[in-house]
Amino acid sequence: MSSDNYEQTRRRFDELETEQQAQFLIEASASALARGIEQMGAVLANGLQDVIRRSHRPSGTPRDPGPGAAEPETAQRQAPQEGGASDT
């Protein structure tokens, strides 16, 4: 909104009676709140869609692919060897 439009709107608001000003402010607040709720709903819907897409991976896609070809296995990823010592 340009400065001229704002000033004109402000002058018109000031010319309203007190009850009309209050009604205008209530309607403007409700409208702003509704827009905010709609925007938040859209953000939440997009987030839920992302979560659902990620949870529906193709069955051939491993969830924990392990180390890559150039990555050594860490102690946490090493498979237990048969006949090795146990942690008990």
N, C-alpha and C positions, 0 to 999 in steps of 0.2 A: 504494500500500500504506500503510495507516495505521501510526502509530507502534506501536500495540499488536501488530498483526500482525507487524511487523518484529521487535520484541523477542521475541515468541513463537518466530518462526522462528529467530532468532539463538540463543536458549536451546536449542532442539532441535538445531541444528547443533553447538553446543558439547557436547551430550550424546553425540554420535556418536563412535565410535572413530576414530583417526587415518586408517586405511585408508578408512573410510566417508566421512570428510570429504574426503579426496583424490578419491575417486570422484565425490562430489557436485560438487566444484569443477570437475572435468574435464567432467562432463556439462553443468553449467551454462554453462561456457565454450564448449563445442561448440554448445550450443543458441543462445547469444547470437551466435556467429560465423555460424551458419546463417541466423539472422534478418537479420543485417546483409548477408550475401551476397544473400539474396532481395530485400531492399529496394534494394540497389544494382543488381541485375538489372532490377528494375521501373523504376528511374530511367533506366537505359541504354536499355531497350526504348522508353520514352516518348520519349526524345531521338531515337532512330533513327526512330521513327514520324513525328515532327515534320519531320526532315530529308527523309524520303521524300515526305511530303505537299507540302513546299515545292518539291521537285524535279519533281513531277508537276503543274505548272501547266497550265491549258488552253492550247492552242496559240495562241489569239488574244490571250493576255495578253503584252504586250511585256516583255522582261526589263529594258530600259533605256528607259523611256518618254520621256526627255528632259525639258526644262524645261516647266513648266506654262504656262498661258496668260499669267499675270502675271509670269513669270520670264524675264529676258533670257538669251540664250545666252551662255555663258562661252567664253573662247578654246578651252578643251578640247572644248567641244561644238559649236562652229561647224563647219559642213561646209565643206570646201575649195572655193573658187570656181574655176571654170574660167578659165585664163589668168592666174591669180595667181602670185606668186612661190613657188618651191619652197624647202624647208628644206635642200636638199643643198649 
